[in-house]
């Protein structure tokens, strides 16, 4: 049920964005990327992960390094 999961995650991201909760927005984008990867949508996964990475970098969060490594593989 990847399509349903992705839609719910996108809705969660939009809510976090609306509330200004950038960390949780990025965290959900990572999960969205994972779901897209598992569904075979590698381009969509990379798009979500790059957006999460941008937010983590702006926040100066250590998760940026982990995500950068994931994107490199």
C-alpha positions as CSV (number, residue, x, y, z in Angstrom):
1,X,0.0,0.0,0.0
2,X,2.8,2.3,-1.0
3,X,0.6,4.8,-2.7
4,X,-1.6,5.3,0.4
5,X,1.5,5.5,2.6
6,X,3.1,8.1,0.4
7,X,-0.1,10.2,0.3
8,X,-0.3,10.2,4.1
9,X,3.3,11.1,4.5
10,X,2.9,14.0,2.0
11,X,-0.1,15.2,4.0
12,X,2.0,15.1,7.2
13,X,4.8,17.0,5.5
14,X,2.4,19.7,4.5
15,X,1.0,20.0,8.0
16,X,4.5,20.2,9.5
17,X,5.4,22.8,6.9
18,X,2.3,24.8,7.8
19,X,3.1,24.7,11.5
20,X,6.7,25.7,10.9
21,X,8.0,22.4,12.3
22,X,10.9,22.0,10.0
23,X,12.6,19.1,11.8
24,X,9.5,16.8,11.7
25,X,8.9,17.9,8.1
26,X,12.4,16.7,7.2
27,X,12.0,13.6,9.2
28,X,8.8,12.7,7.3
29,X,10.4,13.5,4.0
30,X,13.1,10.9,4.9
31,X,10.4,8.3,5.5
32,X,8.6,9.3,2.3
33,X,11.8,8.7,0.4
34,X,12.1,5.3,2.0
35,X,8.5,4.4,1.0
36,X,9.2,5.6,-2.6
37,X,12.4,3.6,-2.7
38,X,10.6,0.5,-1.5
39,X,8.0,1.0,-4.1
40,X,10.7,1.2,-6.8
41,X,10.5,4.9,-7.4
42,X,14.2,5.8,-6.9
43,X,13.8,9.3,-8.5
44,X,11.0,10.1,-6.2
45,X,13.0,8.8,-3.2
46,X,16.0,11.0,-4.1
47,X,13.8,14.0,-4.5
48,X,12.3,13.6,-1.0
49,X,15.7,12.8,0.5
50,X,17.3,15.9,-1.1
51,X,14.5,18.1,0.2
52,X,15.0,16.6,3.7
53,X,18.8,17.1,3.4
54,X,18.3,20.8,2.5
55,X,16.2,21.3,5.7
56,X,18.6,19.4,7.9
57,X,21.5,21.4,6.5
58,X,19.6,24.7,7.2
59,X,18.9,23.4,10.8
60,X,22.5,22.3,11.2
61,X,21.2,18.9,12.3
62,X,23.5,15.9,12.4
63,X,21.0,13.8,10.4
64,X,22.2,15.7,7.4
65,X,25.4,13.6,7.3
66,X,23.5,10.3,7.5
67,X,21.2,11.4,4.7
68,X,24.1,12.6,2.6
69,X,25.6,9.2,2.9
70,X,22.3,7.5,1.9
71,X,22.1,9.7,-1.2
72,X,25.6,8.8,-2.2
73,X,24.7,5.1,-2.4
